[in-house]
Amino acid sequence: MLAKGQARPGLLLVFEREVLQFRKRPFLVFLTVILPLILMGVLAVVFSAGLATRLPIAVLDLDGSDLSRTIIRSVDATPDTAVAVNVGDLAEGRHLILAGKVHGLLMIPRNLERDVFASRRPEVVFFYNAQTLTTGNLTLRGVNAALAVVEGGIRLSLRTSRGQPLDMARGSLAPIPVQVNPLFNPTLNYTHFLLAALLPAILQIGIVTTMAYSIGQDTETRHRLRILRRLGGGLWPAMLGKLLPYTLVFLVVLGISDALLFMVFDLPLRGDRLLLLSAGVLFILANQFFGALLALVLRPMATAVSIGTLITAPAFGFMGIGFPRIGMNAFAYHWGEMLPGTWYLMARIDQTIRGTPQDLSLRPIAVLLFMAVFLASVVALRLEVIRSRNRRQRQIAALPGEGTP
């Protein structure tokens, strides 16, 4: 406790002032807490299933044989696809795909069964929409898996019907078997990698724009900047006192999103909790200093907010989730490298799904630390420039004949 009449530290004064701003400006509460949580809740509902299953496809059966019916049943039995409708011709199937009612069309040609048993190698054709990469690849995977099972059964029955022993027939079908072991996310659960990446991307936008808005309110005019400096006992302590409440708020929001992922959607935590927490803190600080720098450099405040949104809004596309970063061009690759969210996502995936050893996870955390320190240094340099400029202006104003200070 401070003694009566003793001045409180400037940083604490600015901290209390900034906390009161949440009451005076409800928009800040909406921007920092309500909006991110609403977006996170909507995304959680969208991806609550975890995996897209039973995607509808259409079937054009021109053969009508036992073999074609077996193929249709096998395709319908896979977890990826569901036979929703039988069509009479290709035009009807194309219309259903374009209308979005089905995600693919399986066409079984005429005389399929006859040609198969005559060793003529007929083709079963599958049409799918390649523009929708996720649904298109999932339906293609389901159809390929079903046809491979049917094809293996046919080959096995043909060999055994010719007198070949069952064990020998099975061995001849796959002389070099391949053991496939999907790592880290074997069920392809979208919640565990897509939703876990979307939440930091949303939070990154909120942090940068909030700091650009909040700091821009005080730095937009000299009058407000002087008040902030007097309260904080200097520009640097005042800036730290202004940033700290938002740091705590964003940590709480990030903690709520992580609690949702870990407790509701069973996101694994195979790595080190301390590394994950350190990455989260550095991620928030780096984005805060970036937003502060925009507010200190750009005028008016609306420009800083707009530029911050322009830079961070498309950040998800450069993080390497929807498209691998190693396959991006130089511009996209380096754009992603300059965003804190890219490195935080790397550390996040390492410490949750992959369970990467600590020594291999230090690089993204070191980059986040460098970003936070570098941006903080640039902000401090900018504050020093502002302080020097204001000092010169006061000295000029104090000269005789130049007006009263």
N, C-alpha and C positions, 0 to 999 in steps of 0.2 A: 504493500500500500504506500502511496505517496503522502508525504507530510502536507499539512494544510498550507496552502499558498505556494507549494512547490510545483513548478511547471512540469507537465507530463512530456514524455519524449515526443518529438515531432512525428516520428513514424507512426506512433500509436494514435495521435490526433488525426492524421490522414486516414488511418485504418478505420477509425470510428466514423469519420465523415463519409467514407466510401460505403460503409455498411448502411448508413442512413440513406444513401442514395437509392438503395433497393426499395425503400419505402416511398421516397419522393418520386421515383421514376419506375412505375410498374413494368415499363417496357424492358428494363434491365432484367427483371425477374423472368419475364417471358423469354427473353433472348438467351439467358444463361441456363435456365432450369427447365421451364415448361416446354419450350419448343424442342430442345434435344430429347427430352423424355417422351414427348408425343411421337416424334419421328422414330425413336427407338421402339416404342410400343407398336407402332404401325408395322415396322419392319419385322418385329418379332412375331406378329400375327401372320404376316405374309409367309415367313419362312418357318412357321411352327411345325410343319410336317417334316422338315428336315431333309426329305428326299422326295423328288417328284416321281410318283409311281402311277401305274395303270393309265398311261397316256393313250387317248383314243386314236385308233387308226381304222382305215377302211380296207376292205378286201374285195378284189375282183377275181372270182374263181371261174376260170374258163374251162377247167378240166372236170370238176365235179366227181372226182374219183376218191377212193378211200385214202390214197396218199395225200391228196390235196386237203381233205378234211383233217387228216392227222397233222399236217403243217399248220392249219388254221388253229387247231386246238393247242398245239405247242406254242404258237405265238401268243395266243390269248392267255396261256398259263404262266408266261414270264412276268416278273414283277414290274417290268418297264412298260409293257404295252397291254392294251385291251382292245379286242376286236369290237368296234362299236357299231359298224354298219357294213352291209354287203351292197355293193354297187353293181350296176348293169353294164357300165362301160367306163372308159378312161375319162371321158368328158365329165361325167358325174363325180368321179373321184377328184379330178382337178378342181372342180367347183367347191367341193367340201374342204379341200386344203386351203384354197384361197379365202374361203369364208372363215377359216379358223376353227371349223367344227371338228376336224381331225388333223393329226400331225403327220400323217403318211398314208400311202396307198400300197398295199401288197397285191401284186398281180401274179396269179398262177396261170401259166400258159396252157393251151389245149394239149392233150395227149401227154401230159407230164408223166403220169404213172407208166404208160407204155414205153416212153422214151427212156425213162430211168432204168427200167428192168431190161431194156435193150442196149444199155451202156452207151447211150447217145449224148449224155450230159446236157440236158435241157437247162434253161436258166429261169429262175424265179426272180422277178423284178420288183424292186422296192423304190417307190418315189417318196421323197420327203423334202421338207422345206429347209434348205441349208442356211437361210437367213437367221432363223431362230436356232442358234448353235446348241443351246442346252437341250431343248426338246427334240431337235433333229438328231443329235448324237445319241440321246437316250433311246429313242425309238429304233434307231439303226442298230444300237447295241442289242436291244431285245430281240429284234428280228434275226440278226446274225447268230445270236446264241441259240435261238429256237431251231433255226435251219441247220446249224452245226450238229445239234442233237439228233434231228431227224436223219440227216445225211449219214451220221455215224451208225445209226440203227440200221439203215438200209444196207450200208456196206457190210456190216456184220452179218446180217441175214443172208446176203448174197454169198458171202464166203462160207458160212456154215451150211448153206443149201448145196454147195458143191463138195461137201464132205470134209472141209477143213475143220480141225478141232477148234473149240470155242476159245481156249487160251491162246492158241496160235493166231487165230483170226483177230483177237483183240490186240495182240502185240504187233501184228502187221499194220493195223490201222494207225498206230502211233509208235513207230519204232524208237523215236527220241522224245519222250514226253517232256513237256515244259511245266515246271512248277512255278506258278505265278503267285507272288506275295505282295499285295498292295500295302504300302506303308502309310502310317500316320493317320490316314482318314479312309480306311478300307470300305466303309459303307457309303462313301461319297455324300456324307451328311452336309447339306448346304448351310445349316446353322453353325456348324463347327468351323467353317472357313469363310463363307460369304457374309453371313450376318456378323461374325466377329470382326470382319474387315470394314463393313459398312458403318458400324457404330463409331469407331475412331475417325472415319472420314467425315461423318456428320459433326462430331465434336470438334474436329479441326476447323471446320468452317465457322462454328459458333465461337470458338476461342478467338480466332483472328478478328472476326467482325466485331465482337463485343469489345475487345481491347481497343480497336481502332475507333469505335464509337465513344467509349468511356473516356479515353485519354484525349481524344479529339475534342470533347466537350470542354476540357480545361486548357488545352493548348491552342484552341482556335482564336482566342483573344488574349491580349497581354494582361488584361485585368484579372481574368480567372487564373492565369498562370502565376501572377504575383500572389494571389490568395493562396494557391497551392504551395508555393515556395515558402511563404511566411508560416503556414501551418506546419509544414514539414521540417522547418529549420534548414532548408536548402532543397534544390531540385532533386538530387539523388535520393535522399531519404523520403521525400514526398512521393517520388515515383515508386519506390519499393512499397511504401504504405498503401499506395493506390493499387498496386498489382496483387498484393497478398490476399485480400478478400476473394478476388476472382480465382486465384490459385486454389484456395480451399473449396470454393463452390464447384469448380470443374473437377476436382478430385472426388467430391461426393457424387457428382453425376457419373463420372467414369466408374466409381465403385458400384453404383446402382446397376449400371449396364453389365458390369462383370458379374455381379451377384445374380442377375437374370440369366446370364449365359451358363454360369457354373452350377447354380442350384436348380434352375428350371429346365434348361436344355442340356444339362450334363456335359458341358464342355470339359474335356479332360485338362488337368493341371499337372503335367508330367515333369515340369521343370522347377526352377527355383522361384519361390514367391517374392523374395527380396529383389531379384533381378527384374521380375515383371513389374513390381512396384516402382523401382528406380526408373525403368523405361517410361512408365506412365507419368511420373513427376517431371522428368526431363522433356517428354513430349509436350506436356502442358506449358512448361516454362518457355520452351523454344517458340511455340506458337504465340504465347503472350508477348514475348519480346518482339516477334515479327509484327504483330498487330500494333504494338507501341511504336515501332519504328515507322510504320506507315503513317500513323497519326502525327508523328513529329516531323515527317518530311513533306507530306502532302497536305495541301489546303484546297478547299475547305474539308471539314470532317467527312462530308458525304463522299468526297472523292476517295479518301482513304478507305472507307467502308466498301465502296464499289470495287476498288482495285483488289482489296483483300478477298472479296467474294469471287472476283474473276480468277484469281490465282488458285484459290483453294477449292472452289466448287467442282472443277473437273479432276480433282486430285485422285479420286478413286480409280479413274481410268489409267493412271500412271503408276499405281501401286503394284501391279503385276498379278492381280487376282483374276480378272477376266481375260487378260492377255499377258503372256510371260514377258517380263522386262527384257530378257536376253534377246528376244525377237523384235524389240522395238527399234525404231530408227534413233539416230543420235540425239535429236531434239527431245523426243519423248523420254528417252532413257535418262538424260541429264536433268530434265524437268522433274522427273520422279525422284532423282537423287537429291534435289534441293528442297524437297518437302519433308518436314519432320514426320508426317504420317507414314511415309514409305518405310522409314527405319524403325518406327515404333511397331508397325505391323510385322516387320521381319522379326523383331525381338519377341513380339506377342505370340506369333506362330511357333517360334522356337521353344518358348517356355510353356506352351499349352499343348498343342497337338503333337509336336515332334519330340519334346523332351530332350532338346539339344544340350550337350554338356556345357558347363559354364564357360570354359575357355573358348568355345566356338561361338558363344553368344555375346562376347564382349565387344565385337566390332560394331553392331548397330547401336549399342548403348554408348560406346565411345563417340560415335558420330553424333548422336543426340546430345551428348555432353558438349561436344565441340560447337554444335549449332547454338545451344543455349548460351554458352560463354561468348561466342563470336557475336551473336545478335545483342546480348547484353552489353558488350563492349561498344558496339556501334551506337546503341541507344545512349550509353553514357557519354560517348563522344559528341553525339548530337545535342545532348543536354548541356555539355560544356560549351558548345558553340552558342547555344541559346543564352546561356548565362553570361558569356563574354559579350555578346551583342547587347543584351539588356544593360550590362554594366556601362558599356560605352555610351548607350543612349542616355542613361542617367547622368553620366559625367558631362555630356554635351548639354543636357538640359540644365545643369547646375552652373554653367559658365555665365558670367555677367552679360546681360543683354540677351540671353537665350531663354529667359523665363525662370520661374521658381521651380525648385525640385518637387 
